[in-house]
Amino acid sequence: MDIHRLTDRLGGLAFGGDYNPEQWDAEVWKQDDELMRLAKVNLATVGVFSWALLEPEEGRYDFAWLDAHLDRLHLNGVAVDLATPTASPPPWFTLAHPDALAVRPDGLRLTHGSRDTYCLAAPAYRQAAARIAGALAERYGDHPALALWHVHNEYATLCWCDHTAAAFRVWLRDRHGDLDALNHAWGTAFWSQHYTAWEQILPPRATQWHHNPGQALDFSRFWSDQTLAAYREQRDAIRARSDRPVTTNLMLPGYQNLDLWAFGREVDLVSVNHYPGAPGVDAAAQAAFDADRARSFAGGAPWLLMESGTNTVYAGGRTLAKEPGDVLRHSLGHIARGSEGALFFQWRQSKAGAEQWHSAMVPHAGPDSRTFREVTALGESLARLGELAGSTVRAEVAVLHDPDAWWAMNVDGLPSAELDYFTALRRAHRALWDAGATVDFAHPGQSLAGYRLVLAPALFLLTDASAENLRHYVAGGGTLLVQHFSGVVDEHLHSRLGGYPAAPLREALGIRVEEYRPLAEGERITLSDGSTATVWSESLRTEGAEAVAAYTHGMLAGRPALTRHPFGTGHGWYLSSRLDDSGYAGLVGRLLTEAGVTAGLPGLPPGVEAVTRHAPDGRRWHLLISHRDEAVPLPEPGRDLLTDRFLSELPPGGCAVLRAH
């Protein structure tokens, strides 16, 4: 089961969003039917937060109201993405099962009153969730409106309760086998932490000072596996009764609770939510970052933007309004990178409740508003892009993305508080995006043979197998940039002895790091090529590599800072400090040139995104998004599918979809 079944069912790209008719009355439903037709909505997500209405008391279901809405949507030509409502248990559930409420690391049990008031490890919750998923599938599994199943909503909630502790111990037994192996993996000889019985082991709850790093890393791995198991239970209950594809809307925030590679292998299609955290061109860069990640988690297959905001940017504790045209620019940024449509949260802005100020396709002001006019224009444009369905995106550049390395960088006691995995990942992508490169994300253990250039911005944790994989990539002709503090611990968070990074990677890079030297807060250093750096420095020696730039002062004066090593038929680069933005952009530009990576559509100036989608039959489309204030001549003029007009230039802030010659 895949996304092609969805786009075939819809007759093109998906357009619509979360629809909550239970918040409104019959007069509004009638208006919704008319407005959805006007906006060319073809997919509505229904039921995400409806558990209390669907199951008003344990084991008793009320489907009559949902029957009516699914029938109404079907008659109106709108397909349904039917959700299981398990992200928001009803009050009767938490009253009957108070032990299923989540517990914080400090032991405080949370109370009902928000969404996500559950512990994923609580048996009562898991049973209730699988039960309602099965009941929904039994009733609606072959409903003519049904196009897609939507399990849960934004899996992210953590818990440290006794149910979690019991499940954690079971997981640890499966992973380590016995206590001797666990004690070795966690290094419990330090601080008198040696365990002699499984019952002694707890989740990493609030404690006096630093947590055991191995325990913290394993808990992150465990919780991701626990979440995936909860998803599978609902998915399997649905699959037993329905043949429609099943997904869950993954979040891509600046923290990580899930192994998204693992989820990508389990869902029938990858779907994600995206809400930018900055206005203007930064929002567009963030959209590209998340879209490239989503496509990569999908293994390069088409995916779906399940949620976005029509008119909101969340920045620094403020909800900012998007600029005119951003609805199209942001949506097309995702579609350019493989999404099979654009969906929003939500259709109609709520007049009450916790998210009444969250923007929507129909705002409080109603259809006579700029937002709805832009939404309608977007729907009309996407209706012309049906021929893109099923096409894919190809990239010659990859950024390495490993959940274990991310979780490892979250442990206590690292040498600098400025070592941040997400920041490093996004910074690498932004430099490539600014340079006009189309980017994949890749796991360090997967084959990298198809990429001319690979960036490894934060591989603190690196397994022996992944280190050998990177060595093999360089030897086979690839260009690899490894950045500071990489490959210094193994999968147990045990430090590499004898010099960093891991031996196979050292060989490919032709260097050996002897000592790391974090910089003071705000300290800036100058390298021999004139670039400046912050945060970090390292004492390293070359073992075959050439020094491209050196440190210029202190005990590291004259020592290599940036190195390049011919190895096999490829090149391994190592950057031992954090360059400022201009220096980093210059290095990335040099690597792209040396690796022979070309822009998506040569001839366009900076500030114009250009991504190409490829159909299996050889057809291609250039998707262009301008972030410039002036018109831009097109190197390949042609008919724009968005407007069905011939274009020779992009207007200021304009977009276009052109069939390639």
C-alpha positions, 0 to 999 in steps of 0.5 A: 500500500502506498501514496499512489493509491491516495493520489489515484483516489483523489485524481491528483494532489491532495488539498485540504486539512483537518476538519472538525464538524463537531465544533459547529452546527448544521448552518456552518456545515452547509457553508463548509460544503460550498466553500470546500467546493470553491477552494477545490478541497479534495481531502479532509482529516476527520476525527483526530480529537473526537474520542469523547464523542465516539466513545462516550463511555467505555465500550459504548460507541456513538458513530451516528454523527460521524456516519452523517459527516462522512456521507456528507463529505463523500456526496460533496466530492471530498475524500476522508483521512480518518483518524484514530482519536487516541492522542486525546483520551476522554475524561471517563478514561482518565477517571477510570485509569488514573495510573495511565496518566503521564508522570514527569521525571520528578515524579509528578503525575499530570492530570486530565485537562489537555491533550496527550494525557496518557502514558504509552506504556500503560496497558489500559491505554494501549488496550483502549487505543487498539480497541477504538482503532479496531471499532472505527475500522470495522465500521468504516473500513470500506466506506466510499469516502475513506481514502487514508487512515491517520493513526493518532496525532503527533506522537511525542509524549514521554512518561517516567511512571512505573508502567514505563519502568516495567516496560523499560526493563523488558526492553533492556533484557531483550537488548542486552540479554543479561545484567553483565552486558548491561553493566558493561554497556552503561559503565556502571563501575563508575559512581557505584552504579553496578546493578545486581537485579533488574528491579533496581533499574529505573528510567532516568528520573530526576536525580542529584546531578548527571544521569548515567549517559548509557541509561539516558541513551537507552531510554531514548531508544526504548521510548522510540521503540515503545511508541512504534509498538503502540503505532503498530498495534493500531495499524494492525487493528485497522489492516485486519478490517480495511485495505486503505493505506495507514499513516501517522503525522510525524513531527519534525521539531528541534528535539527528537523522541522518535527514530523517524527512519524506523517509522518511515519503514512502518507507515504505508506513506510518510506524512509530516507536520510543518510549522515554521519557527521564523518569518520570511526567507528563514521560514522557506529554508525551514520548509525545505529542511523538513521536506527533505527530511520527510522525503528521506525518511520515506526512502525517496518515495513521495510523501505527504504534508499532513499539517501546516499553518495557513497564516502563522509563524511561531517565533520567540513566543509570538505567533506572527502572520505570514506575508502575502504569497507565503501560503503558496510559497511554503506549500510549493516548497514541500511539493517541490521536494516530493510532497503529494499535496498540501494539507492544513490544520485546520479547515475552519478556525475554532471559536473556542478551545485551546487552539482558537488562535491557530490559523485556519483555511477559513479564518474567524473573519470568514471567507471574505478575507485575504487568507481564504482568498489565498487558500482558494488560489492555492487550491486552484493552482494545485488542481493543475498539478495532477500530472506531478503525482508519483514523481520523485526528487533526485539529489547528489548531496546528502547530510548524515542524520542519525537518531542515536547520534542526536540522542547521544548529544543530549546526555549530561556532561558534554564538554560544551553546552553549545554542542547541539545536534539539531543546530548543526544539522540545520546549519549544514542543510541551510548552507546547501540550500543557500547554494541551490543544491537539492539535498537528501538526508541519509543514515551513516549506515546506509549505502551512500554510493549515489551521492557526490558529496556527503556532509557529516555535521554532528556524528558524535556517536558512530558505530564501527560499521558506520565508520567502515561505511564512510571509509568505503564511501570515500575510497569509492570516489565520494567527497566527505566533510566530517565536522568537529567532535565526530566519531568519538564514542561508540554505540554504548557511548564508550570513548574511542581510545587511541585518538579520534575519530573511529579508526576506519574514519581516521584512515579516510580522513588522514588525521588523528585528533589528540585533544579537544579544546572547547572555546570560551563563551563568545570567544572567536578565533582566526584561521590562516585563510582569514575565516573566523570560528567559534565554539570549538577547536581541536589539537590534531595531526595529519596522517596523510592529509594536507592542511587547508587552513591552520589555527593562528594563535595560542597553543594550536598556532600553526596546527591544522584546523581544516584538512583534505585527504585524497583516499582511494578515488575520493576525498575526506575533509575534516573541519575541527572548529565551527566556522562563521556563516560566511566561512562555512558557506564558502567551504560548502561552495568549494566542496560542491564545485570540487564534487561536480554538483550542479544547481537544480536549474543553472542560470538562476540567481541566489534567492530562487529555489529550483527543484526538479521532480522526475516521473518514471517515464522520463518527464521532468518538472522544474518547480521554482520559488523566488525570494527576491524583490525583483523579477528574475528572467527564466533560463528556460521560459515555458508554460507555468502549470500553476497559472496556465500562462507562458512565463519568461520571468518570475515576478518578485516573490513568484512561483512557477512549475515548468515542464522541462524541455 
